[in-house]
Amino acid sequence: MRTRGSTTPAAIAVCGALALGVAGPAITAGPATAAAHRAAERAGPVPNADEVIASLADTLALATRFTREARAKAPNVVVLRDLQQRIRHASDRLLSSMWARGANDARARDGVADVQQQLDKLNQDLPALLAAVQAKDTSQATSLLTEVQADLQALLTAVPSLLGGDGSGSGLPPLPVPLPAG
C-alpha cells in the first residue's frame, strides 16, 4: 500500500503537467486568440482564395441584378425581395469565408472588419432602395442606386486586396474596375 500511496500524487502531478503542456498555449494566448482558434477549428478548413472570390462574385452578381430590376420601368417587388434575401445569404457566406481566412492574422482581421462594415452598409442600403422603389420615389431611388453602386465598388476593391496585398502578385484574375452599370 505504501508504494501505491506514494505513486498517486506523482501520477496526479504528471497528468497535471501534461494537461498544462497541452492547454498551456491556449491559456497563455489570452481570450481573444483562444476564441479565434476555437472559431477557426469550428469553421473547418480555411477557404481558399477561389472560394472567397466565388462568394464575392455571387454577392456582386445578385446586387447588380437587384439594381437592374430596381431601375426597370415596372420593377417587380417580389423579385427584389427575393434578390435582397439571396444577397444577404451570399454576403454572409463571403463574410464567413473572410473571417475563416483571417482568424489567425490580426492585420487580416482588421481588413475583414472593414469588409463586414461594407457588407452591412450594402445590406442597409438595399432595403432602403426597395422601400424607395415601392413608394415610387424616383429621386430617392436614384440616390440609393448610386450608394449601392459605391458599396459594390468598395467590395470589389477591398476583398481582393485582402487576399493578396494589392492583388498584383496574388494569382487572382484582374477584376473589372469600375463595376458595370448593369
C-alpha positions in Angstrom: 0.0 0.0 0.0 2.8 2.4 0.8 4.2 2.2 -2.7 0.7 2.7 -4.2 0.0 5.7 -2.0 3.3 7.5 -3.0 2.7 7.0 -6.7 -0.8 8.5 -6.7 0.5 12.1 -6.1 3.2 11.5 -8.6 0.7 10.4 -11.2 -1.5 13.4 -10.5 1.5 15.7 -10.9 2.4 14.1 -14.2 -1.2 14.3 -15.5 -1.3 17.9 -14.4 1.9 18.7 -16.2 0.7 17.0 -19.4 -2.6 18.9 -19.2 -0.7 22.2 -18.8 1.6 21.2 -21.7 -1.3 20.7 -24.0 -3.6 23.5 -22.8 -0.8 25.9 -21.8 -0.5 27.7 -25.2 -4.3 28.3 -25.4 -4.3 29.6 -21.8 -1.4 31.9 -22.2 -2.6 33.2 -25.6 -5.4 35.2 -24.0 -9.1 35.2 -24.5 -9.2 36.8 -28.0 -6.6 34.5 -29.5 -8.1 31.4 -27.9 -11.6 32.5 -29.2 -10.1 32.9 -32.7 -8.6 29.5 -32.5 -11.9 27.9 -31.4 -13.7 29.7 -34.2 -11.2 28.6 -36.8 -11.5 25.0 -35.5 -15.3 25.1 -35.8 -15.1 26.6 -39.2 -13.1 23.6 -40.5 -10.6 24.1 -43.3 -9.7 27.6 -44.3 -11.4 28.6 -47.6 -9.0 29.2 -50.5 -9.0 32.4 -52.5 -11.1 30.9 -55.2 -13.9 30.2 -52.7 -13.8 33.8 -51.4 -13.8 35.2 -54.9 -16.8 33.0 -55.8 -18.7 34.3 -52.8 -17.8 37.9 -53.8 -18.9 37.2 -57.3 -22.2 35.8 -56.1 -22.8 38.9 -54.0 -21.8 41.3 -56.8 -23.9 39.5 -59.4 -27.0 39.4 -57.2 -26.7 43.0 -56.2 -26.2 44.0 -59.9 -29.4 42.1 -60.8 -31.1 43.9 -57.9 -30.1 47.3 -59.2 -31.1 46.4 -62.7 -34.5 45.3 -61.5 -34.8 48.5 -59.4 -34.1 50.6 -62.5 -36.7 48.8 -64.6 -39.8 50.8 -65.8 -42.0 48.5 -63.8 -39.8 46.9 -61.0 -41.1 43.6 -59.6 -41.1 44.0 -55.8 -41.3 40.2 -55.2 -38.2 39.7 -57.3 -36.4 42.5 -55.4 -37.3 40.9 -52.1 -36.1 37.5 -53.2 -32.8 39.1 -54.5 -32.4 41.0 -51.3 -32.6 37.8 -49.3 -30.2 36.0 -51.6 -27.8 38.9 -51.4 -27.9 38.6 -47.6 -27.1 34.9 -47.8 -24.3 35.4 -50.3 -22.8 38.3 -48.2 -23.0 36.1 -45.1 -21.0 33.3 -47.0 -18.5 35.9 -48.1 -18.0 37.2 -44.6 -17.8 33.7 -43.1 -15.1 32.7 -45.5 -13.2 36.0 -45.0 -13.3 35.6 -41.2 -12.1 32.0 -41.5 -9.2 33.1 -43.6 -8.3 36.0 -41.2 -8.8 34.1 -37.9 -5.1 33.9 -37.1 -3.8 37.2 -38.5 -4.5 40.5 -36.7 -4.0 42.6 -39.8 -6.4 40.5 -41.8 -9.0 40.7 -39.0 -8.9 44.5 -39.3 -9.4 44.2 -43.0 -12.2 41.7 -42.7 -13.9 44.0 -40.1 -13.8 46.7 -42.8 -15.4 44.3 -45.3 -18.0 43.5 -42.8 -18.8 47.2 -42.4 -19.1 47.5 -46.2 -21.4 44.5 -46.3 -23.5 45.9 -43.5 -23.8 49.1 -45.4 -24.9 47.3 -48.6 -27.4 45.3 -46.6 -28.8 48.5 -45.2 -28.9 50.4 -48.5 -30.8 47.6 -50.3 -33.9 47.6 -48.1 -33.9 51.4 -48.3 -33.8 51.2 -52.1 -36.6 48.6 -52.1 -38.7 50.9 -50.0 -38.0 53.8 -52.4 -39.0 51.7 -55.3 -42.2 50.6 -53.6 -43.0 54.2 -52.8 -42.2 55.2 -56.4 -39.8 57.8 -55.1 -37.6 58.1 -58.1 -35.2 60.8 -56.7 -34.6 58.7 -53.5 -34.2 55.5 -55.6 -31.7 57.2 -57.9 -29.7 58.4 -54.9 -29.8 55.0 -53.3 -28.8 53.3 -56.6 -25.6 55.5 -56.5 -25.0 54.4 -52.9 -25.4 50.7 -53.7 -23.0 51.1 -56.7 -20.5 52.7 -54.4 -20.9 49.8 -51.9 -20.3 47.3 -54.6 -17.3 49.2 -55.9 -15.8 49.2 -52.4 -16.3 45.5 -52.0 -14.8 44.9 -55.4 -11.6 46.5 -54.4 -11.4 45.6 -50.7 -11.8 41.8 -50.8 -9.1 41.0 -53.5 -6.7 43.3 -51.7 -7.1 41.2 -48.5 -6.4 38.0 -50.5 -3.1 39.1 -51.8 -1.8 42.5 -50.9 -2.7 44.8 -53.8 -3.9 41.9 -56.0 -0.9 42.0 -58.4 1.0 39.1 -57.0 -1.8 37.0 -55.7 -2.5 35.0 -58.8 -6.1 36.3 -58.9 -7.5 37.3 -62.3 -7.8 41.0 -62.8 -11.2 42.3 -61.7 -13.3 44.7 -63.8 -13.0 48.2 -62.3 -15.2 50.2 -62.4 -18.2 48.0 -61.9 -20.5 47.8 -64.9 -23.6 50.0 -64.6 -25.9 47.0 -65.1 
